[in-house]
Amino acid sequence: MQGWLNIQSSPDELWDVYDENRQLTGRTHHRGDMMPKGDYHLVVYVWLQNTAGEFLITKRTPNKGFPNMWECTGGSALSGDNSLTAVLREVKEETGLTVSPVNGKCVLSYRRDDAFVDIWLFKQDFDIKDVIFQENETCGAMYATKKQIIKMRDEGELVPFFYLDDFFEKVKNI
């Protein structure tokens, strides 16, 4: 994951460093530098679900890693962000949409080799026409059902999210 993250943004970006217990260390890390063993940063993924049960996904531009693949919104928390503020910022940056914190819930959390990963679900309706593509980031948007997303994953059209089956299992009754 580190290599993929490193090519996605400027090394001017700073992340807060967490210890293995998800406690802030008071240190920061420059994106693009290798994360020392035992240090962690925070990553968020955000699934936006409308009242019809469909999920808003975006298409990555051809110049990015995983070119022309579909994904949910996500990224690394910047220094000073907590999980929720990172979610709100990432959704606004990547889609131009504003999510209401009362509509969201962190449904899964994982500790990976160099990151804590929080997966959020927001239940909120948006008009697909209101999505603003981020230059050199996104070039398409659509609503997709769980079945369509699984099919896209199986056909190699979706960014490979390690948590996808757990996510759908967790949110089926939410």
Secondary structure, 3 states (H helix, E strand, C coil): CHHHHHCCCCCCCEEEEECCCCCEEEEEEECCCCCCCCCEEEEEEEEEECCCCCEEEEEECCCCCCCCCEECEEEECCCCCCHHHHHHHHHHHHHCCCCCHHHEEEEEEEECCCEEEEEEEEECCCCHHHCCCCCCCEEEEEEECHHHHHHHHHCCCECCCCCHHHHHHHHCCC
